[in-house]
Amino acid sequence: PSGLEPLAGAFARVGAIAYNAVLGADIHLGENVAVFGQGVIGLLTTRLAQLSGARVTAVDALDGRLTTAREYGALHTLNARTGTVAEQIRQATGGVGADVAIEISGVYPALQEAMRSVTVGGRVVASGFYQGDGIGLRLGDEFHHNRVQLVCSQIGGVPPQLAGRWTVERLQQTFLSLVAEGRIDVKSLVSHIVPVADAADAYALLDERPADALQIVLEF
């Protein structure tokens, strides 16, 4: 969009991933939505879910990211390392559970907890990139007995029911329009801008000290 600073363009793809997950969640006004993972994409998911009318509970293992999640619209935050998340979500919803959970960290135990956190017939959107064997998943428990709907969100396409109107290009354009309108702040997510020659150090920082960085932008 006209007048949008170039730095925002670095968020076009990650914003589309978050937007796709929210569309797949089919959120309705006033619903309780849990977002598992509050990295950059998770924070954008939290904001987009809140803009869609959800009461968002943000879940992460880093307190700093949970603080940012509150700034991005989360009504509640839960640290995954300090208690059982599903039980806390159920307690906060009168024993019912969340209407929807979006798992965007790509960690199997988080996906398991997301399935435990939703209500009977609830929906879980798996938007993380899961690798290797699904260690930690227990499909004979809440997933089975509560008839949980598991939806895969992948940026190669939009939810099938929206394919007649939405495209990945529209996801990116709409997200950047929301940024241009001031409804989503991406600039504050940038923790480091580093020369591309120092990219190896930037990756090492993300890998070894994730609490010290959020969005790293490479400068060419």
N, C-alpha and C positions, 0 to 999 in steps of 0.2 A: 504493500500500500504506500501511497505517496506520503513522504515525510517520515517514514519509519527508518530509524538508524540501522546501518548495516549489521551491527552486532546482533540485532534481533533475528536476522536471517539464520544465524547458527542454531536457532531453536525451531526452525520450521519442521524438521523431521521428528525430533523428539516430541514436539507439541502435537504432531499428527498421531504419533503412537498413543499418547495420552488421550487425545480426543477420540480415537478409534475405540479405546477401551471403554470410555464413557458411553459412547453410542451403543456398544455391545451390551452394556449394563442395563440399558432401557430404563433409566431412572425417571421416577415420577416425583412431583412436588411433595416435599415433606417426608420422603422415605429415608430410612436409616441406612447409610452406606459406609462400609469399612474399607479403607484403602491400605493395603499391606505393602510397605516399602515407601520410604519418603526420600529417595534420591531425587534427582532433577525431574525425571519422568513421573515419579510418584507425587511430587509436590504439584506438578502441573495437573495431574489427574485429580488431586484433592481440590484444586481451585476450579477446575472444569465441572466436577461433580457438584461443588457448592453453587456454582453459577447455574447449574441445571435444577436446583431446588432441593438438593439432598442435605440432610444433617450428617456431616461427615465425621467419622472417627478415624484418625490417622494412626497407623501402627509402624513402628520402626525400633531398631535396637540402639539408636544414637539419640541422646537427648537433644543435641543441637539441631538435628533435623526435625525433631518433634516441635521444637520452639518455632522453627520456620513454618512448619505445617499449620500452626495456629495463626500465623500471619497470613497464610494462604487460604484461610477459611475453615479449617478444621474446628468443629465444635468441641470435640474431645480428642485427647491423645493418649496412647498407651505404649509403654516401653515393653517390647517383646521379651526382654530379659528379666523383667521384674514382675512375674506373675503370669497366670494363664489368661491369654487374651480372650479366647472364646467365652470363658465364664464371665469375664468382666463386661464384655459386650452384651451378653444375655442379661446380666444383672441391670445394666443401664437401660435396657429395653423392656423391663418388666418380665423377664424370663422368656421373651419371644425370640430374640435374635435379630440380626440385621436383615433387611430386605435383600440387600445385595452386598457382596464383597468383591473388590477388585484386587487381584494379587499381581503385583508388578515388579517384584524383586527377583523372580526367577529362582527362588529357593523352595525346595520341596516341603520342608517343615512349615513354611509360611502358607503354602497352598493347602496343606492339611488343616492348619488352624483356621484358614479362611472358610473351608468347608464346614468346620465345626461351629463357626460363628453365625451362620445364617439360619433363618427360620425354616420351618417346614415348607418345602416347595420354593425355597429361596434360590437365588442365582449367584454363581461364582464365575467371574470373568478371569480366566488365566491369560494374562498378558505378558508375563515374564518369559524369558528364554530359558527353558529348563533343559539341563544337559545331564547325560548319564542315566543311571537307573533311578527310579522314583523312590529312593530310600526315605522312609518316614511317612509315606502315604498309607492310610488305613481305610480302604474303600468298603469295609464291612461294617463300619460304625455309623457316624452321623450321615455320611454321604449316602449310604444305602437306605437307612431307616427314615431319613427326612426327605428323601426323594429330591436331593439337591440337583439343580440344573447346572451343569458345567459347560461354559462357553469358552471357546478359544478365540482370542483376539490377536491377529497378526497383521502387520502393516502392509503385507502384500495385497490386501484387499479390504473392503469395508464389510460390515455385517450384511449377510445375504439379503435380508429383508429390506435393506436400504440401498441396494446396488442400483436400483433404477433412478435414484436421485443423488446419491453421494458417490464420490470418487476419492482416491487418495489425494489427488490434486486439490479437490475442494476442501478436504481436511486441512491441508497445509495453508491454503489461502484464508480459510475462515479463522484458523488459529491466529495467523499473523494480523488479521483484521481486528481481532479481539485485543491483541497487544497494542496495535495502533490506536485503538479507542481508549486505552488505559484500563481495560478490564482485567488484564493479566500483566503482571510485572515480571519480566524475564531478566532485566538488567541486574536486579539484586541477587539473582541466583549465581552470578559469575563471581567466583572466589579468586580466580587467577587468570591472568592473560600472559601467556609465555611465548617466546619466540619458537617457531617450529623446530629450530635446531635443538631445543631443549625438551622435545617431546618425550624422550625416554625418561627423563626425570619427572615429567608430569604424570606419566603412567605409573611410575614407581610410587609417587605420592598417593595417587588414587588407590593403589593396591595395598600399600603398607600403612598409610595413615588416613583412612577415609573420613575420619572425623575432622580433619584439617582442611578438607577441600570439598567443594560441591560441584560447580560447573567450571571446568578448565577450558579456556578457549585458546586455540593455537593461532598465533599471529604470523602471517606470511609476509 
